[in-house]
Amino acid sequence: MNKMYNGKLTPVSKVLRKNMTKEEKHLWYDFLKDLPVNVNRQKVFDRYIVDFYIPSAKIVIELDGEQHYIDDGLIKDAQRDEFFSKNGIRVLRYSNRQINQQFKNVCDDIYSNIFG
């Protein structure tokens, strides 16, 4: 996985960690940070920065705002998903609406994907 590291994006990922969206904060503070596995926030992979990465399960978690549902956003997301799939990493995508309205279901889904 180190070959996919891109040091040029590290400063950007640090800024993103300090400026998480409301939904990212909710998922992080109310669920992910208390899991019994390591969870990275704003992890850099090649030319991408993902919202959350769980190394032991090889799972990326992406929270999608409105910009992800326009044509350009859908194309970029498909390209990202293909990149991760080719590298043996599963991508779990949730909309901000799901985080806000179906939080328990999202948490249950993440948990079952990590632990089976």
NORLIN-V188405 format. One line per field, one symbol per residue. ss: DSSP state (H for helix, E for strand, - for the rest). Layout:
ss=???
This chain:
ss=-HHH--HHHHHHHHHHHH---HHHHHHHHH-HHH-----EEEEEE--EEEEEEEHHH-EEEEEE-HHHH-HHHHHHHHHHHHHHHH---EEEEEEHHHHHH-HHHHHHHHHHHHH-
